[in-house]
Amino acid sequence: MGLEDAYRIFNALGGVVDKITGVGGVLFLIGFVIVFTIFMGFVITLLVRAIKMLPNMTPSQFLKFTLIMAISLMIVGLLIP
């Protein structure tokens, strides 16, 4: 499991988008871009808040944060061989 799986998924989505023509296809792509932009803004906002909270954390909160970051990095490392 890795980028090959993601590539196949996006290829399948690309095949579906290629079959859609006209105004419907354009509206679909515009909607997808809007949703993706909102999602990325949400992720960036969460990252900024986490960085701002870092200096004010208690040792227990910092250890929990470090553990969550370590698990997240391990999952990303599994997905990207």
C-alpha positions as CSV (number, residue, x, y, z in Angstrom):
1,M,0.0,0.0,0.0
2,G,1.4,3.3,-0.9
3,L,1.4,5.9,-3.6
4,E,0.6,3.3,-6.2
5,D,-2.8,2.8,-4.6
6,A,-3.4,6.5,-4.5
7,Y,-2.3,6.8,-8.1
8,R,-4.8,4.1,-9.2
9,I,-7.6,5.8,-7.2
10,F,-6.9,9.2,-8.8
11,N,-6.6,7.6,-12.2
12,A,-10.1,6.1,-11.8
13,L,-11.4,9.5,-10.7
14,G,-9.7,11.1,-13.6
15,G,-11.3,8.5,-15.9
16,V,-14.7,9.4,-14.6
17,V,-14.0,13.2,-15.0
18,D,-12.8,12.6,-18.5
19,K,-16.1,11.0,-19.4
20,I,-18.0,14.0,-18.1
21,T,-18.2,16.8,-20.7
22,G,-19.7,20.2,-21.0
23,V,-21.0,22.5,-18.3
24,G,-21.5,19.6,-15.8
25,G,-17.9,18.6,-15.9
26,V,-16.7,22.2,-15.4
27,L,-19.1,22.7,-12.4
28,F,-17.9,19.4,-10.9
29,L,-14.3,20.5,-11.1
30,I,-15.0,23.9,-9.7
31,G,-16.9,22.3,-6.8
32,F,-14.1,19.9,-6.1
33,V,-11.5,22.7,-6.1
34,I,-13.7,24.7,-3.7
35,V,-14.1,21.7,-1.3
36,F,-10.4,20.9,-1.5
37,T,-9.4,24.5,-0.8
38,I,-11.7,24.6,2.3
39,F,-10.2,21.4,3.5
40,M,-6.7,22.6,3.1
41,G,-7.5,25.9,4.9
42,F,-9.0,23.8,7.8
43,V,-5.8,21.7,8.0
44,I,-3.6,24.8,7.9
45,T,-5.7,26.5,10.6
46,L,-5.3,23.4,12.8
47,L,-1.6,23.3,12.3
48,V,-1.2,27.0,13.2
49,R,-3.3,26.5,16.4
50,A,-1.2,23.5,17.4
51,I,2.0,25.5,17.0
52,K,0.6,28.4,19.0
53,M,-0.4,26.1,21.8
54,L,2.9,24.3,22.0
55,P,4.7,26.8,24.4
56,N,1.7,26.8,26.8
57,M,1.4,23.0,27.2
58,T,2.0,21.2,30.4
59,P,4.5,18.3,30.3
60,S,1.6,15.8,30.2
61,Q,-0.1,17.6,27.2
62,F,3.3,17.9,25.5
63,L,3.9,14.1,25.8
64,K,0.4,13.4,24.4
65,F,1.0,15.8,21.5
66,T,4.4,14.1,20.9
67,L,2.8,10.7,20.9
68,I,0.1,11.7,18.5
69,M,2.7,13.3,16.2
70,A,4.8,10.1,16.3
71,I,1.9,7.9,15.4
72,S,0.9,10.2,12.6
73,L,4.4,10.2,11.2
74,M,4.5,6.4,11.4
75,I,1.2,6.1,9.4
76,V,2.5,8.5,6.8
77,G,5.7,6.5,6.6
78,L,3.7,3.4,6.0
79,L,1.8,5.0,3.2
80,I,4.9,6.4,1.5
81,P,7.4,3.6,1.1
